[in-house]
């Protein structure tokens, strides 16, 4: 139902633009030239705006053009909103031309490190892109990004699927062996890969590719001896609790072991597993975007 009260959508943006330019030029001819319109069209737009407002906004004489008191007050009040609208349109157009997103959905299968969150903050400050994080199953690093549920994942490598692109590789980390503090091998300073055959190594449960699971939980030692792995886990926390019971062992990268330091656990180096754990920013090749490239660039600059 119409109440007769003018609404914002009725006052066309072009009408407001005409008034603001006229307020600066105080001349219909110069205003028309600046706006790329005919002088009669400028007069028509001002008259339409006055009809919407219900008051005369511009005084016209043969000698001069001036704003009425109402017109001057209206121009003063509407100018900030108009310029804000212009900036909003300009940012939207820029994003459209760049193909950028206002937000990114980033999945994680583990911890979110400080340098990652710092890059997220910079991405928002410099590019206006907000990052929303999503926890993913520990043993399913790529399913969500392949299905389009997230725009990218930060997950352990490798990622060999042809549909995936690794946009950034974090510095490689040592893999350490987590053992219960009372385990017979816990008193050693370092272990060999062959020692893993004497352990029951926890594995990740999920639909990760076999090559990825092998990298996380090797099935055999270098000599070909089988490494037992009878139990799966769905989270690092669950794994640490099982390891603390003394029955199992687990491989994890150094930052994770430092985060989960506790008195009932020991973390030992393993010869041959130095610098064998690496995170990557991974996205679908056909879903690449300037926003993801910007994030990869920021991670590189903070790495």
N, C-alpha and C positions, 0 to 999 in steps of 0.2 A: 504493500500500500504506500502510495506517495504522500508525504507530509508537506511537500512544497519547500522543504529545507534543502539548499544546495549541498551536494556531497562532493568529496574529493575527486571521484572519477568523472564527475560532470565538468570540473574545471580542467580542461585538457592541458597536458604538459606543454604543448606548443603555445597555448594561450599565455601560460605563466612565463614561458621563455620570452615571448614577445614583450610582455610588461617589463620584465627585468632588463632586457636590452634597451627598451625605450626609456627606462628610468636612468640609464647611463648615458644614452645618446641625446635624449630630449629633442629628437628630430625624427620624423617618420621616414624620410628619405634615407638617412644614414642607417636607421634601424633595419629598413627593408633590405638594403645592400648587405649589411652584416649578416642578416638571417638568410639571405638568398631567396627572398620572397618579393612579390610586387608590393608597392606601397598600399594599394587597395586591400591586399590580403592582410597586411599588418593591421590596417584600420578595422577590418572585419573581425579579426581574432580578438582585438582589444574590446570591441563592442560586444562580442560573445561573452568574454570574461566579465565585463561589467554587468551583463544581463544575469550571469550566474551568481555574482556577488550581490547584486541588487543595489548597486551604488555606482556613481561615476568615479572612475579611477584616474582619468587623464583629462586635463583641461587643454583644449585646442583653441588657439586664436590664430589670426593671420600672421602674428609676429613670433609667437613662441609656443612651445609645448611644455607642460609641467604636470607633475602628479598632484592630485588632490591630497588632502591630509589623509583620507582613507586609503587612497592609492599608495601613498608613500609608506604608510604603516603596514599595509598588506605586503608590499614589496620587501620591506625589511624583515617581516616575519617569515615569508615564504622562501626567501633566498637561501638560507642554510639547508632547508629540506630539499630544495631543487638541486643544489650542488651535490648534496649527499646522494640523491637519486642518480645524477649524472655519473658520479664516481662508481656507484653500484653497477650501473649498466656497463661502464668501461671495464671494470674487473670481470664481469660476466663475459663480455666479449673477448677479453684477453684469454680467459680460461677456455672459452670455446675454440679460439684460434690455436691455442696450445694443446687442446685435447686434455687439459688438466682436470683433476677431480677436486672437489671441495673437501673430500675425506678419503682416507685409505683404510682398508680393513687388513690388518696384519696379524697373521696367526703365529703362535709360538708353541713349541713342544717342550720348552724348558724355561729357564730363567730369562728375564729381561734385564740386561746389563745396563750400567749407568751410561755408557757411551751411546747405547741405543736410544734410551729415553732422551738424552741430550740432543741427539739428531732429530727426534720427533718434535721437540720444542722449537728447534731452529727451523724445521720444515713449516711449522705453523707461523712463526714470526716472519719468515722471509717470503713464503709462498701462499700463506693463508690456507694451508692444507692440514686438516685435523686427522690424527691417527687414532683409530680404535683398535685395541688389541683383543685377540681372541685366543683362549687356551685351546690347544688341540691335543688329541690323544698322543701319548708318548711314542707309540709304535705306528702312527699314521701321519707322517710328516707332510705328505703331498696331496692327499685325497681332497682336502678342503679347497686348495688352490686350483686343482684340476677341475673340480666341480663348480668353481666360481663362487664358493661360499665366502672366500676371502680374496683380496687382491694380490697378496703375496704372503710368503711364510719366511720366518727366520728359523731355520732348522739345521740339524746336523747334515753334513754332506757325506757321501756323494749324492748327486742327483743326475742320473744318466738318461732320464726320459727325454725323447726328442721334443716333446711338447713343452718342456720347461727350460727357462733361462736362469742362469745364476748371475744375477746383476751385481753382486758384491760378495767377496769372500773375506771373512774375518780372519785375523791372524790365527795360525794353527796353534793348537794347545796339546800338551802331553795328555795321554790317557793314563790314569792311575787306577790301581786295583784297590777296591774297598773290601776290607776284611774286618770281622769282629775282633776286638782287641785281645780276646782269649784264643784266637785261632792259632794253631801250631806255627803257621808261617808269618804271623803278625810281628814276630821279633826280628825278622829280616829287614835290612835296609833297602834292598832292591831284589826283584825277582826276574827270572828269565821267562820267555814265552813258553818254554817247555813245562814250567811249573804250573801253568794253567790246567794241564791235564789232571792234576791232583785236586781240582776244585770243582764245585757245582756252580757254574756261571749263570747268573740271572739274564734272561733275554726280554726284549720289549714285545708286548702283545699288540698286534695291529696288522694292517694290510700293507705295510711298507714293502717295497720290492726286496727280493731275496738278497741282492747285492748290498743293499743298505743294511739289512739285518746282519749279514756276515761282517760288515765293517764295524758294527756295534758289538757283536758277540761272535768272535771267530769260532768256527766249528772244529777246527783242528789246529795243532801246533805246527811249526815249520817242518817238523820231522814226519808229520802226518798222523800223529796220535790224536785221538778224539778228545775234545774238551766237553765234558758233560754239561748239559743245560736242561734241567728237568722242570724248571719253574719260570713262569713269565710274570712280568710286572706291568702296571699301567701308569705308574708315576715314580719319580725319583724318590720321593719320601717313602713310598711303600718299599722300594728296593733297599733303602738304607735301613729300614726297620728289620727286614728279613736278613740282611747282612749282619746286623748287630746280634741276631740270635745265634750266630756262629755256624750255621749250616750252609750258608751260601756266600758267594763272592760276586762282585759287580764291577764292571769297567765304567768309568765316568771321567769326563774331562776335568782338568785341574780347577777351573773356576767353580764348578759344581761341588767338588769335594771341599773346597775352602768354605763354601756357603753352608755345607752340611757338617762342619767340624763338630765332633762330640767325643766324649771320653770313652765310649764303648766301641769306637771305630778306629781303624788304622788305615791310612792311605799310602800305598807303596808304589814306587815307580816300577815299570816293567821295561827291560831292555827290548828294543824293537818297536815300542809304542810311543816313542818320543815324537811330538808334533804330528800325531795321527788323528786328532780330533779337530774338526773345523766347522764352524757355522757358516751359513750362506743366506743371503737374501734371494729368494727364489720366486719367480712369477711365471705365469703361463705366457709362452712366447707370443701367442696371438692376442694377449691382453696387455702388452707393453704400453706404457703411457709416460708422458713427461713427468707426472707426479712421482712415479716409481723411479725414473732416472734421476730426478732431483734428490730423492731419498738416498739412492745409491751413492750419488756424489757427496752428499753430506756425511754419510758413513765413512767414505774414503778419506774425507778431509779431517775427520776426528780420529781415524784409526792410527 
